[in-house]
Amino acid sequence: MFKYKILFLSIFFVVLTLSMTVHAAPTPVELLMQVKGDVFYSHEGGEWKAVHRNKYLFPGDQIKTENGGSGRLINQKKQQYRTLGPNTLLKINDDQASLVSGTSLSDFQALDELSSSVTNLFSNSQMYTTKRRSILHKETIHLETIQKITLSNTYPELIWEELGPQYSYRLTIDDHSVDIHGTNNEIVRYKISELSPGEHPYKVELLKDGKVIESPKKATVIRWLSHDEMEIISQEMEKIRHLIPDDDLILASYLEEKGLAVAAMDMYQKYFKENPEDVDMRPMMIQSYYNLKLTNLRKKEMINFSSSESGK
């Protein structure tokens, strides 16, 4: 029986509006998984949409199944599951799904051995709020990098925010430095050659016309994973894929928990590109950008999220 500390639902839910008001949205109430047949989802009485993959359910959501439709609902509070059969309508309340019509909803059951590792699925849920910051163009140029980042041979890329092609950057790891030209991209990506396992001090300095104009004031560290450490993470990821297939959101949370923030961001981006309708979970992407000090991408995502929320 394997255990994870998946930050699967260390979901950084931020309800961001274009006003100065900040409040937190609720965490999911249920996870609908192992979906088969005709299963449909609606939010607050809106259009019914087919469900083909894992779905995170919030208060106000509804689920209905037709002939042959089925799934498994894992409850956040009880950390138990119920099986859902055909010809049934459910509504999601503050703490659980309740039956509206039909009879194909079982009693709560203990998670079986295959699913035992999701016992902690919701247990580390936390509520975060992010202070609303100006979305206007910054008047001053400032480069900030993540204070501690985990990398490996599998995930060797270090990233930071691109400030414009007129600037360049000096990356120093231990006592070795390399200058990196600016681009028109939103992110600078630099693939690091293999380091010895353990911690290595690093810093990224901002240059203009070949002269350093800003150096970090705080110490920053790369933790490089050994082959054995990375092998354990790879094995855990395979177990997660086996338990809850086709869900990059869970894998991204797991990578984030392990400190592999860049790999997590890439997986979040992939997930939301493939699932643009999953608006309620997008604050995870916002928090990922926040953790990586990608201010401009975070601001764009905040605006998009606010627009999506107001359009529901």
N, C-alpha and C positions, 0 to 999 in steps of 0.2 A: 504494500500500500504506500503510494508515494505522496509526498506533501509538497506544495508550492507556497511560496509567499508571493503570489502573482499580484502585482499592483494593477490587476485587471480592472478593479473598480476603485483604484485610487484616482477617481475621476475628478478632475478639477473643474467642477461645474460653475460656470460664470454666466450669469444672465446680464449681458451688457447692452445698454441702450445708448442712444446718442445724447441722452441727458447725462447729468452728473450722478444720477441715482445708480447705486450698485447693490445688487442682491444676488443671492445664490439660488440656483435651481435645484430641485430635489434629485437625489440619486435614483437610479432605476429601481423599480419595485420588483420586477420579475425579469428573468432571462428566458426567452422562448428559444429552445434549441431542438435538434433532431426533427426538423420540420419535414413532413411528407404530405403529398397530395395537395388538395385545395385548402389553403389557409390564407386568410386575409386580415389586413390591419387597417385601422382607422384612428385618427387622432381628433378628439373633441367633436365627433360626429361628422368629420369630413369624408372625403372620397375614400372608398375602399381600395386598397392596393394589395396585390399578391405578395405573400411572404415566401421566399425561397431559401433563406439563410437565417442564421441566428439573429434574433431581434431583441433589443433592449426596450422594456416596456415601462411607461411612466403613468402617473395618475392622469386620467382622462383618455387614455388609449382604450381601444376595443379590439378584440380578436374574435374572428368567427371561422369555423371550419365547415366545409361542405362534405359531400360524399367522399370518403376515403381520406379526408384531412386529419392529421394527427400531429402531435408534438409533445415536448416535455417542458414543463414550467418549473424553473428553480426560483424559489422565493428568497428575497434578500434578507428578511427578518428571521424567518424560521430556518433558513438554510436546509430546506427539505424540498422535495419535488413532488409534482402531481403530473399524471399523464392526461393528455387532452385528446379526445377522440372526435369523430365526425359529428356534423350537424349540431354544433354547439356555439353559443355566443357568450363571450366573457367581457366584463368591463374591469379596468384596472383602478382600484381605489388606492388610498394612501399607503396601505400596508400589504395588500394582496389582491389577486384576481378573484372576482366573484362571478357566480353563474347568473346570467340573464335569462337564457333559454337553453333547452337541451339537457341532456343528462350525462354527457360523456366527459366528465371531469372527476378524476379519482380523488380519494382522500390523500392527505399529505403522507409521504413515505420517506424513510431514511434513504440517503444516497447510497447506492450500491457500490461495490468495490471499484468498478470501472470509473464511477463518478465521484469517488471519495475525495479526490484531490480538489474538487470545487467547493469543499466545505468552507474554505476560507475565501471563496470567490468575492463576497461582498464585505468581508469582515474588516478590511482595512479602508473601507470607504471613508473619505474625508470630504469636507466642504471647504472650498477655497473661494475667496473673492479676490478679484484683481482690481486695484484702484484704477478708475478711469483716468487715462492720461490724454493729453492733447493729441489729436490726430493730424495736427498741422505739421508742415515740414519743420524739422529741427533747425533752429537758427545757428546752433553750434555743432561742430563735428565731434563725435565722441565714439571711440571704439571700446567695446566691452566684450570680454570672452568669458566662457563658462569657467568657474573657479576650479572644479574638479571633474574630469571626464575619464571614462573608461574606454579603452580601445584594445584591439587585438589584431592578429593576422587576418582574421575573418572580417573584422570591422575596423580598418586602419585609418579612416578618414577623420581629420579634424576640420571643423568648420567655424566660421565667424561671419559677421555681417559685412557685406561689401558696401563701402562708402563712396565708390565712384572711381572711374578709370584714371582720374588725376592723382590718385593716391597709390602707394604701394605698401607692402607689409614686410616686416622682418620677424620671422618665426625662429625662436631660439628654444631648443630642447637640450637640457643639460648645458653643455658648453658649445653646442654646434648651432650655427645660424644659417638661414637661407632667406634670400629676398624673394618676394612673390609679387608680381605685377597685379595692379588692379584691373578690373573688367567692368562690363556693363551688367553683369549678373547680380542677383540679389544676395547670393551667398558665395563666399570663397571656400573652396574645398581643397584640402591638401592631403594627399595620401602619404602617410608616414611609413618609412621603412621599418623593418622589425626592430623593436627595442627589447632589452632584457626584461623579464617579468619583474613587476614591482612599480614603484612610483618614480616619476621623472619630473623635475620642475620644468615648466615651459612658460613662455610669454610671447605675445604678439604685439609688436610695436607698430605704430602708424607713421608712415614716411610720406613726405612731399618734397619733390625735387632732390631726392636722395638723402634728405635730412630727417632725423627722427623728430616728430612734433608731438608725439604722445607715447608714454610708456605706462603699463599697468601699475597701479599702486598696491594692489593686493597680489599675494603669491597665488600662482595657478599651477595645477598638477595634472599630469597624465598618469593614469594607472593602467599599465600594460598587463593584460592577462596572459598567463602561461598557456601552453598547449593543453595541459590537463584541465585547467579551469575552463577554457573555452569548450573542451569536449563535454564537460558536465552540463554547461549551458545548452549546447547543441542537443544533448540527450533529453534534457528537460523540455526543450521546444518541441521535439518530436512527440513526447508524451502529451503535451498540450494539444498539438495538431491531431493526435489520435483521439483525445477526449472530446475536443470541440473543433471539428474540422472547419476549414475555410473561413477562419475569423482572424484576420490580421490585427484587429483591434486588441485582442487578448494578448497576442504575441508582442505587439508594440508595448503594452503595459509591462509585460514580463521583462523585455529588454530594458525598459526605463528603470525598473526596479534594480536591475543589475548594473546600472550606471552607464549603459550603452546608449546614451542619449541621442547620438546621431543616427544610429541604426533604428532606434525607436521612431524618430521623426520621419525617416524615410518610409517606414511601414505605416505610420499614421497618414502620411500624404497619399500613399498607395490606396489605403483603405477608403479615404474620403473621396478620392478620385473615382473609385469604383462604386461608392455608395453615397452619392451627393445628397440623397434624401434623408440620410441619418443625421438630421440637424441637431438633435438633442445631445449627441455625443461629441460634437465639434469642439466644445471647450477643452477636450483632451489635447487637440491640436494647438489651441491657443496656449495652454500651459506648457506644451513642449517647446514652442517658440520662446516663451518666457524663460524657461530653464536654460535654453541655449543662447540667450541674450540677443535674439533676432528680432529687434524692436520693430522694424518696418513690416516684416511678415506678420508679426503678432497684431499690429494695428490693422492691417488689411483684413486679417481673419476676424478680428473683433467687429469690424464694420459689416463684413459679410454675414457673420453670425447674427448681429442685431437686425439686419435686414430680413434674414430668414425667419427669425423669431416673430417679427412684426407682421410678416406675411402669412403666418400660419392661419 
